[in-house]
Each structure stands twice: as C-alpha cells, then as structure tokens.
C-alpha cells in the first residue's frame, strides 16, 4: 500500500519531519517527508496496510510541540520505488 499525505497545522519548526521519519523507520516503511512552501508538510509512505494505518495515526497526532489541523490522504499505486529507509527530503 502506498499513500501520499499533506499535513496542515503547526507542522513546521516543531520537529514534524524528524517525527515523521522516525515513525516511518520504526515501522520499516519506505518513503520520504518534506516541508512545503505554504507551511504544510508532505509525505509519501509505502508498506503493508497495517503499518501504513499505524503511520497515518502517528501523523494525525504529530510531535508534542506541533498541532495537526488536517491530514489529506491520497492512495497511490504501490510500485516499490520509494527510498528505504524512510528519509527527510528538501
């Protein structure tokens, strides 16, 4: 399963990318996370459905200094081309 996420709220300058990368690595997912110019954070993750759902739950909570207002989720075809281990990109 592969999904793209756009996370809105107080998600930049609060360790959200590091939090996301650690969650992805901890679940052995492939993927990446980056800041967007509009203040949102974008991530893609690929792996088993149960682990993707656990990852999504973590994104909806976020780090303690952050605040997640919304998470937009898009299903993508799983093709096995995402970076592994999960990484922070620019």
HELIX and SHEET records of a PDB file:
HELIX    1   1 UNK A   16  UNK A   26  1                                  11    
HELIX    2   2 UNK A   49  UNK A   61  1                                  13    
SHEET    1   A 5 UNK A  67  UNK A  76  0                                        
SHEET    2   A 5 UNK A   2  UNK A  10 -1                                        
SHEET    3   A 5 UNK A  41  UNK A  46 -1                                        
SHEET    4   A 5 UNK A  30  UNK A  35 -1                                        
SHEET    5   A 5 UNK A  87  UNK A  88  1                                        
END                                                                             
